[in-house]
Amino acid sequence: MSERREEGRVPVEPPPTRWNIPAVEPDYDDIVAVGADLEPGTLLAAYRNGLFPMPIDRVFSRSPAIAWWSPDPRGVLPLGGLRVSRSLRQAAHRFHIRVDTAFDDVVAACADPARPGAWITDEIRTAYGRLHRLGWAHSVEAWTPDGRLAGGLYGVAIGGLFAGESMFHARQRWGRDASKVALVALVDMMRADGAAGRLLDVQWGTAHLASLGVVEISREEYVSRLRAALGVSLPPALTRPRS
């Protein structure tokens, strides 16, 4: 059973970005733009246009630059296509699911520099923390019965879009499968009220994600689905009071 905060509140719209966020075109590279900032209004404008930020190394500076990505093809998880093995169903009984009770801890665990391909900088952590406090970024967490955070994921929810950013599980044996259990819970939340047209974006497809049902679609199809998803209601489990 999942725990969540009181329903009925909507996210707080921040001031609009001062940047011109481009709409992606079919012939663009995966990196559409470099620069701008990570203010809440900039991030939301980017997600609404099919972009997400990820740092890249600067050539003549120690500081990473923010690149705005639109992968083609794009990885998405069809809500009716999630593959749950018998072992994963059994693992789900070992954890309690909570929403937004340890957002900063989840992001910190995802940002662990010891993880392969670590990319989440302090700047990214701060930016998504601001989005979380405004009600746009969320964590889905898997906890052990004795109160240990075993794994989870975080991402940005705008209407019927959930843009997954990263997931983690504790390295100890008791954390095994926790991130996948959190993903299963997120899919259940997005399907719970029967609203059609929601979109679970995972950015890139990998062999691991494909085993869970993730598929790759063209940029053109992604943008079409995104536009539809933005007009769908936020999943009830992701609503919470303003802080």
Beta strands, then each sheet from edge to edge (+ up, - down):
strand 1: 2-3
strand 2: 31-34
strand 3: 52-56
strand 4: 65-69
strand 5: 74-76
strand 6: 96-99
strand 7: 137-143
strand 8: 149-158
strand 9: 161-169
strand 10: 199-203
strand 11: 215-217
sheet 1: 1+ 6+ 7- 8+ 9- 10- 5+ 11-
sheet 2: 2+ 4- 3+
end
